Every structure is written in C-alpha cells, then in structure tokens.
Amino acid sequence: MSQTIRLEITPPLAELILDQPQRRNALSLDMWAMLPGLIAEANAHPDVKVIILHGGGGGVFAAGADISEFPVIYGTEVAARHSGATIARALSALEDSPKPVIAAIEGACVGGGVSLAVACDLRMANAAASFGITPAKLGLVYPPEDMQRLADLVGAATAKRLLYTGRIFSAADALNMRLIDEVVDAPSILTAARELAREICSVSQWSVRATKKMLRGFRNGAGAGSNAAAELFLEGFANPDFAEGVDAFLSKRRPDWKVK
C-alpha cells in the first residue's frame, strides 16, 4: 500500500498522516481515494475516540493538489467527473465521520489542504501556518461542497474575498475570520492537538457523537424543531452514559463512561 497517507492508531486516538514531505504533502488522486477507507478503519476501531489529521510533523500540512496530475485526471470530462467524485467522497467521509476529527495544521495549508481542514470538526494551527484557496490562479472554481463548507465557516463575503483573490494569509488572519478555531504558540502543534483530543476523550462519547450528528443534521437542512433533532435529544436520557454521569456527579467521583 502506498504510504503517502497512512493511519496510526494509539488508543484512544487515531492519526491520519499525510506523508509525502518531498512534495510538501501535495494531494494526489490516490491519496484522496485512500481517505474513506482509512477513516472507516479508524471509526471501526472500538478503542478509538478521536481522529487527528496532520502533516506528519514536517512543517507542512498540505500545499494543495498535485498539479502535475491535472492534465490526466482532468483531461477529459469523464476523467474530471471521476476525479471530482473521488475527492468529494474523501471530504464527505471526513465530514460524516461519527467520531470527531481535529485538523492539526502547521506550515502551508493551501487549496486542497484547506478543503481537508474545513471538512474536519475542529481546526488548530501553529502561528507559522499559512493558508490560501487558489482555484482562481488556475482558472478553476472551487468545488461546490468545499465552497459551502468554507462559506459556512467564514461567511459568504469573506469566502468571496478569499476565492476572488486567491491570496495567501496568516494563521492570525485565519483565526480572525473563523477559518480555524485556535492558534497554538506551543512548539508542537501535534502536542496541542493530542491534548485537545484527550480532553474530548474524557467526556461522554455518546454526547460527543450525538452532538456532531445533530449539528450535521442542521447543516443538511433539518431544523432545531425537526423530529430527528427532538428524538436525538430525548434519546440522551435513555443512553447508559446519562445514568452514569448523574451518579458520578452526585457521588463526586470520576465517571466510568459506558459508551466507548
């Protein structure tokens, strides 16, 4: 199997690692195609609670798509449709992962790198990270789902400015526009991401996954008053973590969560 992207599992964490440092983690079509299977494997592991996506600690997250492939993978309408669908499946797999996904960003996060990051639940970057969404510099338009995710995070006006200009901007700018959630001053972005992941691991995983499911429903058009949202809320009172959480609180002890 190609090692340009790989999965490492050290319960309770799984790490999806972009591992093509010689090409600054440029995203090939093969890498996109591998993502859904790796995400499914992480979700299927009974001891994994949180997934971290990162660039291997080599100073770059992902410098964009592998443009050297473009004449082939976008050379005909059939090829373009196939390539677009492959990439869309990978991003949907990230977004739809039942277990939360954290993007730990260092260095360049451009084009397809931003697409990866915005499909994750949370995004944290080191102060030296840089960002750009550059299809206009290649005579392209950003894929529809990627554009929607971007606009959901930063608002339509900011999304237009980023896409119309293709400019490169700093982690501080990304934080100000809410593209990312946190800028980390610590030497290692991975250390900070693992700390956040373990904090998430310490609470009820039923609650975490149900929260993600409800928010995902909102994005797909299910309002707060929908039957699905109401049923999920009520289900919380019947799940085993609720009884454990209340008893642990009243007993002043650490909860032993039942949903793993």
N, C-alpha and C positions, 0 to 999 in steps of 0.2 A: 504494500500500500504506500502511496505517496506520503511523504512526511512534510509536505508544505503546510498542512494543517493537521493538528493531532489533538487527542483528548487524553488528559491525565486526570485520574481520579484518586484523591486522597480524602476519604470521607471526613467530614460531611460536605466537602467541596469537590466540584469538578472544574477543570480548567480547559477551555478551548484555546489552543495556542496557534496563532499564525506564525509559521516557522519558515519563512523564506527571506532571511535577512539580506542575502546577496542582492535581492530585488526589492528591498525595502517593503517586504510583505505585499507586493503588488498582487492583486487578486485575480488568479486565473479562473477560467470556467471550471476546471477540475476542482479547484478549491471550493467554489460555490456549490458544486454538485455534491461534495462530501459533507457539507454542513448539516443537512437534515438528518442523515444517519447518525452523525456524532451527537447531535442534540438529542435525538431519540434515545441513544445509548445512555447519555447522562441522566435523562429523565427516568429511564427504566431501572437504573441502579437504586436499590432500596435504601441505601445509606447516604445518597447524595441529596442535599437540601438546597444548595445554591450553586449556580454556574457562573464562572468568571471568564470573560472573553478578553484576551490580551495579545500583545505582540511579541511575547517571549522575553521581555526584558532587555531587548537590544536597542532601545532608544527610538523605536518607531512602532506605531500601531498598524496603519496600513496606508501606504502612499497612493492608493487608488487602484483602479482596474489595471490589468496587464494590457496596455495599449498595443503591444506587439501582436496580440491575438486578434485585434479588431478586424483586419482585412478578411480573416477567415470566419470568425464567429458572427460577424455582422455583414458578411459579404453578399448574402442573398436574403430575400425576405424570409424564406424558410429558416435559414440559419439564424437570422435575427430573432424570429419568433421563438425558436428553440432556446437560444441563449437567454433571452429576456425571461422566459418561463422558468429556466433553471435558477436564475438569480432571484426571481420573485419567490420561488419555493424556499430557498435558503433563508431569505429575510422573514418570510411568514413563519418558518419553523422557529426562528429566534423569538419573534413577537408572540407566538402562540405557545411557547414552552410553558407547561404548567408550573415548573419551578422557576424562580426568578433568576434573571441574568443581569450581571453587572459588567459593563464595559470599563476596563481599566486602560486609559489612553495615555501614552507617552509619545512625544515626538509628533511626526506627521500623521494626520488623520484627514485624508482628502478623498473626495469623490465617493467611491465605493466604501471607503473606510467610514465616512460619515453615515452612509446607508446602513452599515453594520451597527454602528453605535446607536443610531436613533431607533433601531428595531429592538434594542435591549431595554430592560426596565429602568435601569439606573446607569448614569454615566459620570465617571470621575476622571480627572486628568491632572497630570503634573503641570507645574507652572510653565514649563518649556514647550508644552504641546502646541501645535498649530493646526488650523482647520481650514478647509476650503471645499466648496461644492462647485465643480468646474465644468459641467457639460457645455456651457456656452463657449468655452475656449476650444471645444472640439466640434462645434456645430451640431450639438445634440440637445435633447431635452431630458431632464431628469425623469426617471420612471414614475408613473402615476402614484403608486403606493408610497414610494420614497418621498415624493413631494408632499403627499398628505401627512405622513408622519412628521416631516420637517415643519410644515405649517401648524400642525397640532402643538408642537413644542414651542416655536418661536413666534407664531402669529403670521398671518398672510403677508403683511407689509415687510417684515424682516426677511421672510423667506424670499420674497421678490427681490429685495436688495441683494441678498447673497447669491441668488441664481442669476440675476441680471448682470452682475459684475464678475462673478467667479473669483472674487478677491480672497486672499489668504488672511486669516485673522488669528488673534492670540487666544490662549485659554481664558484670559481675563475677559475678553470680548465675548467668548462663547458662554461664559458664566453669566455675564450681564444680560445676554439675550435669551438665557434659559435653554440653550442647546445642551449644556451639561449641568450637572447638579452641584458639583464641588470641584474646586481647585485644591490640590494637595501639595503642601510645601515639603512634606517628608521626602527623604532621598529616594525611596522606593514606592512607586505607585502601587505595585503589587502588594506590598505590606499593608498599605492603607485599604486596598480593595479586600484583602483577606480579613482584615479586622471588621470591616463593614459586613462582609458575608457572614462571619461568625456571630455578629450581633443579630442578624436576621435569623440565623440558625437557632438562636437561644429562645425564640418565642414560638408560639403555636404555628406549626406548618399548615394546619388546616386553615387558620386565619390568613396566613400569607397567601396561600394559593387561591382561597375564596376571594380575597380582595383583588388579586390580579384578574381572576375570572370576571368579577363584577365590573371592574374598570374596562376590561376588554369588551364586555357587552355594551357599555356606554359608547365606546368608540364605534362599534358596529351598529349603532342606532337604537339600542334597547335603552329606553329612558329609565330614570330612577324609579318611576312608577310602574315599570313593566312587571309582569307576573314572574319572569325569570329572576329579576333582582329581588323581589319580595320573597320568593321561595328560597333563594340562596341565603338571605338574611335570616329567615326562620330556621333554616337547616342548622345554623350555628348553634342554636340552643339544644339540638339533639346530638351534635357530634361529641365524641368522647373527650376532646380537649377542653370543652366548656366546663364539664363537671370537675375535671382535674384542676383547671385553672382557678375556679372558685374555691375549691377545697384547699389548694396550696396557698392561696391568698389568705383565707381565714385562719389557716394553720401556721402562717408565717414561715413557710418552707418553700424550697425551690420546686417548681412543678416538674413532674415526670410526664412529659407530653406523650400521648398515646399515638398520635398520627406522626409517622416518621417520614 
